[in-house]
Amino acid sequence: MRVRVRGAGIVGLAVAEELLRRGHRVEVVDPAPGSGASYAAAGMVSPVGELWHGEERLHALGRASARLWPAYAERLGVPLRSGTILTAADAGDLQQVERQVGLAVQQGDAATMLNRRELLRREPGLGRVTGGAWLPDDHSVDPRAVVAALLARVPVTPAPAAGPSGGPSGRPEVTVLATGSSLPSVRGERAVRGEILRLRVDAVDLPGHPVRALVQGRPVYLVPRAHGEVVVGATQEEHDAPPVVTAGGVWRLLDDARRVLPAIDRAVLVEATARDRPGTADNLPLVGPSGEPGVVLATGHFRHGVLLAPLTARLVADHLETGHVEPGLDPRRFATQHPGGSS
């Protein structure tokens, strides 16, 4: 099959790479490969850390995709860091962590509550925390490294396509739209701005694990990278304007992060980035037929693009080969009218 993928973020590239592996002819079109939400993402492969009431369907998808990640990362040649700490700054935050862990255990996930002393044994640099949990099956990966590995495997044309079926090489049999929050005119999708920071710390201050925390109800995470980098994220705001870094967003992230990891006070701020996440009304992705003949969607992943990339790639390839659509992810669930056609 001749397939054009519009969008060279982690989802679009993962889809293209899977189709190439299955023997299809694939062209990826993107004027700025890897520069969107994938460039800003912290890379949390964290279905348990993201679990909450009412999102059990999303959690099941995340858990299935997380199981693919160890072999996926090994095949791409990128390191995967396993195990995540979930922690709470005060008693109210700890109650929420306890509820989250209780729900995770009900879902069959591995999650162990830890008191403050046990937390400090695992992560001695933690500061004002009251307790938390250990999530052994939540991972993290560097999305920029993943994108670079995929770009080495997938040919990309750095030019915009003229439309769903337009582009530099004529008309494909199928077009896959993986353009994230820039996807136009799809009911149910929304742009959610996120601001994220990258800090450089001394080796002695680098946390040994990703740390997800609640600080007076506000979520913050600190993700260690090689060479002394810590990624701190992320704000969340729905808006209609282009994403920009704000002083308030940076201040909130740094203030919450330094309460969790006091060594942040000594860090060097090396980058502040804002991007739009492609969200949906029910927080489930849009993966499957758009309603327009020959156009398939792979978008709407919100905070979970990195986590769900390998699973989305399989689902899109399976749909093109067999017609299967994963229940709950059909993009037509929101719309009575789609661009160019009806549901």
C-alpha positions in Angstrom: 0.0 0.0 0.0 1.2 3.5 -0.8 0.8 5.7 2.4 1.5 9.3 3.1 1.9 10.2 6.8 1.4 13.9 7.5 3.3 14.8 10.7 6.8 13.7 11.8 6.3 13.8 15.6 6.8 10.7 17.6 3.3 9.3 16.7 3.6 10.0 12.9 7.1 8.6 12.8 6.2 5.5 14.8 3.3 4.8 12.4 5.5 5.3 9.4 8.2 3.0 10.8 5.7 0.3 11.6 4.2 0.5 8.1 7.7 0.3 6.5 8.5 -2.8 8.6 5.3 -4.4 7.2 6.4 -3.8 3.6 4.3 -0.8 2.7 5.5 2.2 0.7 5.6 5.2 3.0 6.3 8.9 2.6 6.3 11.3 5.6 5.6 15.0 5.0 6.4 17.6 7.6 8.0 21.1 7.3 9.7 20.8 10.6 10.2 17.2 11.7 10.2 16.5 15.4 9.7 20.1 16.4 6.2 20.0 17.9 4.9 18.4 21.1 7.4 15.6 20.8 10.3 18.1 21.2 8.9 19.4 24.4 7.7 16.1 26.0 9.3 14.8 29.1 8.9 11.2 27.9 6.9 9.6 30.8 5.9 6.1 29.9 3.7 6.1 33.0 0.3 4.5 32.8 0.0 4.1 36.6 1.3 7.6 37.4 -1.4 9.0 35.0 -4.2 6.8 36.2 -7.4 8.4 37.6 -11.0 7.6 38.2 -13.1 7.5 35.0 -10.1 6.9 32.7 -9.9 3.1 33.1 -10.1 2.7 29.3 -7.2 5.0 28.7 -5.3 3.2 31.4 -5.8 -0.2 29.7 -4.4 1.3 26.5 -1.5 2.9 28.3 -0.6 -0.3 30.1 -0.7 -2.3 26.8 1.6 0.2 25.2 3.9 0.4 28.1 4.4 -3.4 27.8 5.7 -2.8 24.2 8.2 -0.1 25.2 11.1 -2.2 26.6 11.4 -4.2 23.3 10.6 -1.0 21.2 13.3 1.0 23.0 15.9 -1.8 22.5 15.1 -2.0 18.8 15.5 1.7 18.4 18.7 1.7 20.5 17.5 4.3 23.0 17.7 3.8 26.8 14.6 3.2 28.9 14.7 4.1 32.6 12.4 1.9 34.7 10.7 2.7 37.9 9.0 5.9 39.0 8.5 7.6 42.4 5.1 9.1 43.2 5.2 11.5 46.1 3.1 14.0 48.1 4.1 17.3 49.6 1.4 17.4 52.4 -1.3 15.3 54.0 -4.0 16.3 51.5 -1.7 15.4 48.6 -0.9 12.0 50.3 -4.6 11.2 50.5 -4.8 11.7 46.7 -1.8 9.5 46.2 -3.4 6.8 48.4 -6.5 6.9 46.3 -4.5 6.7 43.1 -2.5 3.7 44.3 -5.7 2.0 45.6 -7.2 2.4 42.1 -4.0 1.1 40.5 -4.0 -2.0 42.7 -7.7 -2.6 41.8 -6.6 -2.5 38.1 -3.9 -5.1 38.8 -0.9 -2.7 38.6 2.2 -3.0 40.7 2.3 0.0 43.2 3.6 0.1 46.7 2.9 2.8 49.3 6.1 4.2 51.0 6.5 6.4 54.1 8.9 9.3 54.1 11.8 7.3 55.4 11.3 4.6 52.7 11.0 7.3 50.1 14.3 8.9 51.2 16.1 5.5 51.0 15.1 5.3 47.3 15.6 9.0 46.5 17.8 10.7 49.2 17.5 14.2 47.5 13.8 14.5 48.2 12.7 17.5 50.3 9.4 18.4 51.9 7.4 15.2 51.2 5.2 13.3 53.5 5.0 9.9 51.7 4.3 8.4 48.4 4.6 5.2 46.3 6.9 3.2 44.2 5.7 2.4 40.6 8.1 -0.3 39.3 6.4 -0.6 35.9 6.3 3.1 34.9 9.2 4.1 32.7 10.7 7.2 31.1 12.5 7.7 27.8 14.0 10.7 26.0 11.6 11.6 23.2 14.2 13.6 21.3 16.4 10.5 21.2 13.4 8.4 20.0 12.5 10.9 17.3 16.2 10.9 16.1 16.2 7.1 16.0 13.0 7.0 14.0 14.2 9.7 11.6 17.2 7.6 10.9 14.8 4.8 9.7 12.0 6.9 8.1 12.3 9.1 5.0 10.8 12.6 5.6 10.0 15.2 3.0 10.5 18.6 4.8 7.6 20.4 2.9 4.0 20.9 3.8 1.4 18.9 2.0 -1.2 20.8 0.0 -4.1 18.9 1.6 -5.1 15.5 2.9 -4.2 13.9 -0.5 -1.8 16.5 -1.8 1.9 16.5 -1.5 5.2 16.4 -3.4 4.8 12.8 -4.7 1.3 12.8 -6.0 -1.8 11.0 -4.6 -1.3 8.1 -2.1 -3.8 5.3 -1.5 -4.1 6.4 2.1 -3.2 9.5 4.0 -2.6 9.3 7.8 -3.0 12.6 9.6 -0.7 12.7 12.6 -0.3 16.5 12.8 -1.2 16.8 16.5 -2.9 19.9 17.7 -2.7 21.5 14.2 -5.3 19.0 12.9 -8.1 21.2 11.6 -11.9 20.9 11.9 -12.2 17.7 13.9 -14.9 17.9 16.5 -13.8 16.8 20.0 -10.1 17.9 19.6 -8.7 20.8 21.6 -5.3 22.4 22.1 -3.9 22.3 25.6 -0.8 24.4 26.2 2.0 22.9 28.2 5.2 24.7 29.5 8.2 22.6 30.4 11.7 23.3 31.6 15.1 21.8 31.2 17.7 22.3 34.0 21.3 21.3 34.4 22.4 20.0 37.8 25.6 18.5 39.3 25.8 14.7 39.1 25.4 14.4 42.8 22.0 16.3 42.6 20.6 14.2 39.7 17.7 12.1 40.9 18.0 8.4 40.3 14.4 8.0 39.2 11.7 10.0 37.6 9.7 11.7 40.4 6.0 12.6 40.0 4.7 14.7 42.8 1.6 16.6 44.1 2.2 19.9 45.7 -1.0 21.3 47.2 -2.9 19.5 44.6 -0.7 20.7 41.7 1.1 17.9 39.7 4.7 18.4 38.9 7.3 15.9 37.6 11.1 15.8 37.5 12.6 13.5 34.9 16.4 12.8 35.0 18.3 12.6 31.7 21.9 11.7 30.9 24.6 14.3 31.3 23.0 16.0 34.3 19.7 17.3 32.8 16.4 17.3 34.7 13.2 17.9 32.8 10.5 19.7 34.9 6.9 19.8 33.8 4.3 20.7 33.0 1.7 23.3 33.1 -1.7 22.7 31.5 -3.9 25.4 30.0 -6.6 25.4 27.3 -6.4 28.4 25.1 -6.8 29.7 21.6 -3.6 31.6 21.2 -0.2 30.3 20.1 1.7 28.5 22.9 4.2 30.7 24.7 6.3 30.4 27.8 5.0 32.6 30.6 6.7 34.0 33.7 3.9 32.6 35.9 4.2 29.1 34.4 8.0 29.0 34.9 7.7 30.3 38.4 5.0 27.7 39.4 7.1 24.8 38.0 10.3 25.9 39.7 8.6 26.7 43.0 6.9 23.3 43.1 10.0 21.4 41.9 12.3 22.9 44.5 9.9 21.8 47.3 10.2 18.3 46.0 13.9 18.3 45.1 15.7 21.2 46.9 18.8 20.8 44.7 16.8 22.5 42.0 17.9 25.8 43.7 21.4 25.2 42.4 20.4 24.2 38.9 21.0 26.1 35.7 17.9 26.8 33.6 18.9 25.9 30.1 15.6 25.8 28.3 11.9 26.7 28.6 9.5 25.4 26.0 5.8 25.7 25.3 3.9 23.5 22.9 0.2 22.5 22.4 -0.9 19.0 23.3 -3.7 17.6 21.1 -6.5 16.8 23.5 -10.0 15.4 23.0 -13.2 15.7 25.0 -12.9 12.3 26.5 -9.1 12.2 26.7 -8.9 9.2 24.4 -7.0 9.5 21.1 -8.4 9.7 17.6 -7.1 6.5 15.9 -8.9 5.3 12.8 -11.1 6.5 9.9 -11.7 10.2 9.7 -15.0 9.9 7.7 -13.3 11.1 4.6 -12.4 8.3 2.1 -8.7 7.4 2.3 -7.9 9.5 5.3 -7.0 8.0 8.7 -6.3 9.9 11.9 -3.6 9.2 14.5 -3.8 12.1 16.9 -5.5 13.4 20.0 -3.1 11.7 22.4 -3.0 14.7 24.9 -0.3 13.9 27.6 0.2 10.3 26.3 1.8 10.6 22.9 5.1 9.1 23.9 3.4 6.3 26.0 1.0 5.4 23.2 3.2 5.8 20.2 4.1 2.1 19.7 0.5 0.9 20.3 -0.9 3.6 18.0 1.5 2.5 15.2 0.2 -1.1 15.5 -3.4 0.0 15.5 -3.0 2.2 12.4 -1.2 -0.5 10.5 -3.8 -3.1 11.6 -6.6 -0.8 10.5 -5.1 -0.3 7.1 -4.5 -4.0 6.6 -7.7 -5.5 8.1 -10.1 -2.6 8.7 -10.0 -3.1 12.5 -10.8 0.0 14.6 -10.0 -0.2 18.3 -13.3 0.3 20.3 -13.4 3.7 21.9 -10.8 5.3 19.6 -12.9 5.7 16.5 -12.6 9.4 15.5 -16.2 9.4 14.2 -17.5 9.1 17.8 -17.6 12.9 18.2 -18.8 14.1 14.8 -21.9 14.0 12.7 -19.9 15.8 10.0 -16.2 15.6 9.1 -14.0 17.5 6.7 -15.0 16.2 3.3 -17.6 13.7 4.4 -20.0 12.4 7.0 -19.8 9.7 9.6 
